[in-house]
């Protein structure tokens, strides 16, 4: 089982996700991350059928230096009634330079007759001819048996013939595909076991997540004897996505003890998952198993009390095995243990300081009753805690005298906002004006312009996300508003929160916290 193939198809099947559009440079960058993770095979795309993928393989030969993975080209069996050697799309697979070719072939009798519009016998000959030709060209061949599980349910004898045709022609692996994603784990396990009993094939598994069972189905297939697992990083893919390869690998390696990738490489899984999210421009899913920001986050006070004694009491595994970490979330559900553990996470030993812990907890619960949320705004909580532990003056980088915003719209022109901020910073009173395409943007510009003479470190900061939630919608435009702002220094980011009846005031609170935290994080002294 240690010879189990880890086969990534993020660049081909994952790229079919709605709204995901990868450039060739994006694909090369993702491939480098996948190689760093230690996967065995990277499916680069379909050369010949897609100009972008053709370019990818051409550039990969010179720009991609794979240390662990083997690049695979994806394609289809030859056309009905033709010859593999003369088929331009099959020839493009050879020309791609990839040493492994993964062919998709029909194994569902209904698809052969209605989609390919050919005979069952001709489809088998298409498989044999294409596999044999590619083997003759010196390529290793894997075969994806499309719609296999649905086809097996309709006509198991024909589905098995498709597998046998591929193996007899020289296919190294036949991956059984749950293309429609409709299978359940027991069904997958039964079919894989039956195919192993009926053929000599090395079997793989390729699952989609339409029933929410793609990972479980992949695990069931391995339990039944499959030794080749396909999936995508972060579960990318069309409809509801593919099996999340990071979850599958983590389950098999951590829970089952199978050596799929080197342990130091698995410890990079969280970083790599988030790096690929940056490239795809798909926000990381915080609740993603193992590598999500919330995967090892604890909120309830009861959990915190137990974790204080032993972290394993409320965690299924050590988060550092995948490069993640335990996080304590502070909220109105927190107890003193939550505050103490969060303080320890931030470098403060609060054990035994019952008065301070109670004071902080009371403030947190009072603020959350008013609409604040600290489990989504760690930076604002850290500032609150630091002010209680170190004193309010320790991080009073500036004093706000006043601020105002004017929004001006003329005719059909876009409305523009102008903000004026008056602060005392570095011993000087400063008045600064900023313009923006909205009031928060203008305030952000004005505040940083006012503070830059005393704190030039702020030039690195950038507001990257802004979210608003109406807390009591029944009050309509008179409702209390919560604003969450995410700020970045170019290498990491943090979230701050503001709550007020006025959306601009709530935004201002979050902005001030975001700037203050950026200075604290950079170790800047009060000037």
GIWO-V325303 format. One record per backbone hydrogen bond with DSSP energy under -0.5 kcal/mol. NH is the residue of the N-H (numbers start at 1). CO is the residue of the C=O. Records with the same first field share a line. If there is no record, write none. Layout:
NH = CO / CO
This chain:
4 = 1
5 = 227
7 = 5 / 229
8 = 6 / 41
9 = 231
12 = 9
13 = 9
14 = 9
15 = 10
16 = 13
17 = 14
20 = 17
21 = 19
27 = 23
28 = 24
29 = 25
30 = 26
31 = 27
32 = 28
33 = 29
34 = 30
35 = 31
36 = 32
37 = 33
38 = 34
39 = 34
40 = 6
41 = 6
42 = 70
43 = 8
44 = 42 / 72
45 = 72
47 = 45
49 = 46
50 = 46
54 = 50
55 = 51
56 = 52
57 = 53
58 = 54
59 = 55
60 = 56
61 = 57
62 = 59
63 = 59
64 = 60
65 = 63
66 = 64
70 = 40
72 = 42
73 = 100
74 = 45
75 = 102
77 = 104
78 = 126
82 = 79
86 = 83
87 = 83 / 84
88 = 86
91 = 87
92 = 88
93 = 89
94 = 90
95 = 91
96 = 92
97 = 94
100 = 71
101 = 140
102 = 73
103 = 101 / 142
104 = 75
105 = 144
107 = 146
109 = 107
111 = 108
112 = 108
113 = 109
114 = 110
115 = 111
116 = 111
117 = 112
118 = 112
123 = 119
124 = 120
125 = 121
126 = 122
127 = 123
128 = 124
129 = 125
130 = 126
131 = 127
132 = 128
133 = 129
134 = 130
135 = 131
136 = 132
137 = 133
138 = 135
139 = 134
140 = 99
142 = 101
143 = 173
144 = 103
145 = 143 / 175
146 = 105 / 144
148 = 145 / 177
149 = 177
151 = 147
152 = 148
153 = 149
154 = 150
155 = 151
159 = 155
160 = 156
161 = 157
162 = 158
163 = 159
164 = 160
165 = 161
166 = 162
167 = 163
168 = 164
169 = 165
170 = 166 / 167
171 = 166
172 = 141
173 = 141
174 = 202
175 = 143 / 173
176 = 174 / 204
177 = 145 / 175
178 = 206
179 = 177
181 = 178
187 = 184
188 = 184
189 = 185
190 = 186
191 = 187
192 = 188
193 = 189
194 = 190
195 = 191
196 = 192
197 = 193
198 = 194
199 = 195
203 = 201
204 = 174
205 = 228
206 = 176
207 = 230
208 = 178
209 = 241
211 = 181
212 = 209
217 = 213
218 = 214
219 = 215
220 = 216
221 = 217
222 = 218
223 = 219
224 = 220
225 = 221 / 222
226 = 221
227 = 203
229 = 5
230 = 205
231 = 7
232 = 243
235 = 232
236 = 233
241 = 238
242 = 235 / 236
243 = 207
245 = 232 / 243
248 = 244
249 = 245
250 = 246
251 = 247
252 = 248
253 = 249
254 = 250
255 = 250 / 251
256 = 251
257 = 253
258 = 252
260 = 258
265 = 262
266 = 262
267 = 263
268 = 265
269 = 266
270 = 322
272 = 268
273 = 269
274 = 270
275 = 271
276 = 272
277 = 273
278 = 274
279 = 275
280 = 276
281 = 277
282 = 277
283 = 281
286 = 284
288 = 285
291 = 289
292 = 288
294 = 286
295 = 292
297 = 294
298 = 327
301 = 333
304 = 300
305 = 301
306 = 302
307 = 303
308 = 304
309 = 305 / 306
310 = 306
313 = 310
314 = 311
315 = 312
319 = 317
321 = 318
322 = 319
323 = 320
324 = 319
327 = 296
329 = 298 / 327
331 = 329
334 = 331
338 = 335
339 = 335
340 = 336
341 = 337
342 = 338
343 = 339
344 = 340
345 = 341
346 = 342
347 = 344
348 = 343
350 = 348
353 = 350
354 = 352
357 = 353
358 = 354
359 = 355
360 = 356
361 = 357
362 = 358
363 = 359
364 = 360
365 = 361
366 = 362
367 = 363
368 = 364
369 = 365
370 = 366
371 = 368
372 = 367
379 = 495
380 = 495
381 = 377
382 = 378
383 = 379
384 = 380
385 = 381
386 = 382
387 = 383
388 = 384
389 = 385
390 = 386
391 = 386 / 387
394 = 391
395 = 392
396 = 393
397 = 395
399 = 424
401 = 399 / 422
402 = 422
404 = 420
406 = 418
408 = 406 / 416
411 = 409
413 = 410
416 = 408
417 = 436
418 = 406
419 = 434
420 = 404
421 = 432
422 = 402
423 = 421 / 430
424 = 399
425 = 423 / 428
426 = 397
428 = 425
430 = 423 / 428
432 = 421
434 = 419
436 = 417
442 = 438
443 = 439
444 = 440
445 = 441
446 = 442
447 = 443
448 = 444
449 = 445
450 = 446
451 = 447
452 = 448
453 = 449
454 = 451
455 = 451
458 = 455
459 = 456
460 = 457
461 = 458
462 = 488
464 = 462 / 486
465 = 486
467 = 484
469 = 482
471 = 469 / 480
472 = 480
475 = 472
476 = 473
478 = 475
479 = 476
481 = 500
482 = 469
483 = 498
484 = 467
485 = 496
486 = 465
487 = 485 / 494
488 = 462
489 = 492
490 = 492
494 = 487
496 = 485
498 = 483
500 = 481
503 = 501
506 = 502
507 = 503
508 = 504
509 = 505
510 = 506
511 = 507
512 = 508
513 = 509
514 = 510
515 = 511
516 = 512
517 = 513
518 = 514
519 = 515
520 = 516
521 = 517
522 = 518
523 = 520
524 = 519
